Amino acid sequence: MNLQPTIKAQKSSNILLLSGGVGGAKMAEGFAFSQYAEQFSIIGNVGDDQEFHGLWVSPDIDTLTYTLADEIDKEKGWGLKEESNRVLDQLKKLGSDTWMYLGDKDFATHIYRTEQRKKGVRPSEIASNIARSLGVNTPIILPTDDAIHNQVKTEDGWIDFQDYFVKHGCKPELLGFNITAIEDATATPEALKAIAEADLIVIAPSNPIVSIHPILSVPGIRDALEKASAFKVAVSPLINGKTVKGPADSMMKVAGYRSDVVGVADFYQGLIDGLVVDKQDLSVLPELSQRVEHVFPLDTLMFQRQEKIALAEAIVGLYQDAKATGYRAAGAQAQAAGVQESTLDLTSATQADSSHKPKPEPVL
């Protein structure tokens, strides 16, 4: 059963979203249920993938899928609605570590994914099959079929991001970031094709460090983005120096960036043509105008579906205005000026003061 609308867009423009989980899923919902649904696709983060109870769990891809299927638990922002916990409760009785919540219906997704992976089916194909079974029309594309993992460094050493985020509740002091096996990863042809064919590329208001950086770090992805002729715009996940949900603000500081919209602009330096910020950040527009060619103050808080659709359609409208007045893609500008690719070293990040603007360093 197809749940998403099939409304023909007023103007045919291919729209691509780079997205993490909860925050990005809100932006994805806005596009997927808008008049631009037929031209919309997503590249989702797989850096948070991890094994639990012998099963391969892909939190961000599942959150995107469940959201667009209208099956998401809206109270939590992740997992399936109307869940039960019988399997997890029984695992706990058996002595298993059950700090990662997985509902009974959600277990079926992970069992299927793990079974298919063991048969040698491409993770990209598995993700498409899961989405299709839930009535999702929007292509949810993996940046790589290889296993990569976000890790964070604490005083006790390196741990997986889900351990830090869920098990430890973001309490340990952060000292650095890493993505395992990223150097050996290969970009999927679907991701490279989507980037090349996009007219508008939107970076969702997801955590730049652990949601977007893993996508950009897959060899070939950032280069493809910089060479793309698409108009590229990021939506800031920070509003007035704070995140709506999650540890993005503190992670930006540890990575050497300001924990505000200026830090977001610096993080995406050389990659984006425009930055969408919330109207609460009007006071820093002069600073932003020195970093990004186009700055768009909008209402970016998204609670109801109509608010998500309104933001998505406003972004498309701004892109169409920029296109009408003429713009040069950020990557083309950098190449013309002889500027090398701006990358980020997150392996040994240090705390930054509020006025620090980092210099680009070699990636990982």
N, C-alpha and C positions, 0 to 999 in steps of 0.2 A: 504493500500500500504506500503510495507516494504522498508524503505529508507536506512537501514544500510547494509553493506556488510556481506556476509556469507562465508568468506574465512576461510578455515581450518587452524588452527595454526600449525606451524611446530612441536611444542612440546606441548602436552596437559597439561597445568597447569591452575588451577583455580585461577583467579585474582579477588581480591575484592578491591574496592576503597571506602574509607570513605571520604565523600565530603560535602561541603557547596554548595553555589550557583555559582556566576559568575566565580571566580577563579577555583573552583573545576570542574565546567562544562567544562572548557577548557581541563583539564586533562582527564575528562570523555570522551570527544569527541576524544581525541587522542587514547585511548584504544578502544572505540567503533567502530572506523573506521580503526583499525589496523588489522593485521593478527591474532590477539588474540581475536577478537570480540566475538567468540562463547563461550569462557571461562570466559567472563568478566561480573561482576555484581557490583552494587553500593549500599552502605548504605548511605542514604542522611539525612541531618539535618532537623528536624522538630521543632527546638527550636525557629525559627523565625515566626512560624505560628501565625496568628492573624485574628480576625474578622473585616471586613470592610463592611459597609452597610448591616449588617446582614448575610454576606457571609463568609465562612471559606476560607481564603487565605493561601496557603503554598508556599511562595516565592522560597525557595531553591529547593524543589521537582519540582515545575513548571519550574524553570530555567533549571534544569537537563533534564527534559522531552522535553521541547521545543528545547533545544540545540541538543539533539540526534535525534529529529524529523526533524532537519534542518528548524525549523520554528521560531527560535529565532530572535529577533531584534538585529542584530549584532552591530549596532551603540550604542545602550544603553547597550547591554550585558544581557538584561532581557526583559521579555514580548514578545509578538508575533510580527512578522514582518507584514508590510502592515496593521497596525491597524488604527482604527478610534476612535473618542472620543465622539460620540453622547450621549451615556448614561451618561458619567461623566459630560459632559457639561450641560445636563439637570438636573442632581443631584445638580450641583452648582447653577443653577437658582432657584432650590427649596430650597436652603439654606443649603444643606448638606456640610459637611467638606470633601473636595476632594483632600487633600494633597497627598494621596497615589494614584499614577497613576495606573489605571486599564483600559485597552482598551476594546473595545466592544467585540471582540472575546475572550479575556481573561475573561471577565465577564461570558461567557458561561461555562468555566472550573469551576469557583467558584460556579456558580449556581448548576451545576451538582454535584460537591463535597458536597455542603451543603445539597442538596436534598437527596443524598445517605446516608450521615451521619445521617440525621433525620430518615431514614428508618432502621437504625441500622446496615448498612453495615460497615464492618471493613475498617478503613482508608487505610490499606495495600492493600485491594482488590480494593478500589476506585482508588488509585494511579496506580495500575496495569492496570485497565480498561482504565484510561485516556491515559496512555502510549501506550497501545495496539491500541487504536483508532487512534493514530497519527503515527502508523507504527514503534514504538520503540520496538526492540527485546531485548535490554539489560534489565535484571531485575533491577528495581529501588526499593530498599527495604527500608521500614521504620524501624528505630531502636525501635520504640514503637508505639502502636496504641493509647496511652494515650496522653492527651493534656498537653504539657509542654511549658513554655514560657520563653525566655530570657528577663531579665530585667536589667537595668543599674541604678545605684544610682547617682543622681546629687544633687546639693545644694537644689533643690526643692523636693527631695524625689525620690522614685522609679518610673521609667517609662518603658514602653515596648520598646524593642530594635528598632522596626520599627519607633516609635515616635522619638527616639533619632537620628536614622540614616537618616530617610527620612524627617520627619516633621521639625526637628530642625537642620538638616544638620551637625550632629556631633559637634555642637558648645558648648553645655553645658559641664562644667568640669566634668569628670568622677571620681567617688569616690569608686565604687565597682560594683560587678556583682552578679547576682542570677538567678537561674532557678526554676521557680515556679512548684510545684507538682512533682518534680523529684524523691523524695523519694518514692512516691507511684506508679511510672511508672513501667511497666513490659516490658521487652524486647520481641520483636516478635520472634516466633519460626523461621521465615525465616531469621532474622538477625543472630541468634545464629547458625543456620545451615550453613549459608554462611561463617561465621567466622571459624567454625570447619572444613569445607571442603576446605578452601582456601589453596593454596600453596604459594601465594604471596599476601600480604596485603599492599596496598599503601594508605598513608594518603595524600590527595590532598593538594595543596598549597592554602588552605582555611584559614580563620581567626581561629587561635587555640582557642581563647576565646569564641566566640559566634557561631562558625560553627562546630568545632570538639569536643570541651568540652561537649556540650549537648549530643552528641552521646556517648562519653565515660562515661558520668555520669548516663546513664540509668542503673539501677541496673542489674548486670549480664553481661553487654557488656564488660567492661574493664577486668573483670575476665576471660571471654571467650577469649579475645584477648591475655592476658598474658599466658594463658594455650595453646593457639594455636601453632601448630608446624610450621606454615607458617613463611616465611621470611617477616619481617615487616620493611617497609621503609617509611619515611616521606619526602615530597617535601617541602622545605622551601618557605613560601609565602613572605619572606623578602629577598630583594636583596640589599646588601650594606647598610643595616640598614633602608630601606624604603620598603613600599608596592607598588605594581604596581597600586592597586586600593583599597580603603577602609581604615578603621581606625585600622587595625591590629597592626601597629607599636605603636601607642599611647596606645592601649589597653594592649599590652604586658607590657609596662612600669607601667601602673596603677596596673596590676596584680602582679607586683613584679619581672618581668623578663626583661632582656636586650632586646631591640628592634632590634635584629639582629639574625643571624643564630645561634649564641651561645645560645641566649635565647630560640630559637625554640628547640634546642637540649635539654636544661634543661627542657623545658615544657614536652617533650615526654620521659623524663628520665625513664629508666626501662621498656619501652614499645617497643621501636624500635631497630632493628638491624643495620639499616643504615639510613643515611640522605643525600638527594640530595640537593646540594646547587648550586647556579649560579657561573660561573667562575669568576664573579666580586668579589667573596668572598674568593679567594685563600689565602689572607693574614691571615685569621683566621683558616686555616686548622690545624695548630698545636694545637690550643685550642680545636677544635672540636674533634681531635683524642683522647683527654683525656676523652671525654664524650660519644662518639659513636664509635662502633667497625669499622663500614664501613662508610666512607665519600666519596661521589661521586660528584665531580665538573662537571657540565654539563651546556649547554645552556638552561636555564629554561624559558626564555621569550617566550611566545606563542601568535602569532598573526594570522598566517595562519594555516589552517588545517594540512598541511604537517609538520609544526613545532611541532604541538601537537602530531601527530602520531610518529614523530621521537623521541620525548622525551619519550613517552610511551614505544616504542620498545627498546629504550636504557635502560630504567629501567628494563625491562624484561631480557635484555641481561646481565645486572649487577647481577640480581638475579641468573641467570643461572650460571654465573661465580662463585658467592659465593657458590652456591649449589655444584658445581664441586669441589671446594677446601675444602668444609666442613664448616658448621657454626652451632652454637647452638642458638636456638631462645631466644630472650631477656627475655621472661617470665621464661623459663627454667633456664637461668643463674641466675636470681634473686632468684628463689626458691632454687636452689642448694646452693647459698651463704647465704640463710636465710634472704634475704632482703624482707621486707614487701612492699605491694603495694604502689607506689608513687601516692598520690592524691593531689588535689589542693583546697584550700579554696579561693573562689572568692567573698565572701560576704562582706569582709571589706578590700579590697586590698589597698595598699599604693604605692606611687611613689618610684621607685627604681633608684639608681644611675647606671652609665654605667658599673660598675664592679660587681654588686650584683649578686650572685648566690643563689637563695632561697632554704630554706630547705623544704622538703615535709611536708604539713600540712593536717589535716583531710579535707575531701571533704565536701563542702556545709553543 
